[in-house]
Amino acid sequence: MVMGAFSQAQGELPAGKDLGVAAALIDAFEGAVTRAKVERSRSPFDSFKGFVLSALVA
């Protein structure tokens, strides 16, 4: 994760934090974008939002 390391070096993100969760969230969102384009539907965004918000709040 090059950008994460760069952001940590610039002081934008706390040093020593695991950025794996952030990378997984970005990957999941990009997957939702791809599915939305293929399906021509916003349901992948709704699924992403429902899953991510419930997982982050819990």
Helices and strands as residue ranges (DSSP letters): H 2-9, H 20-39, H 43-57
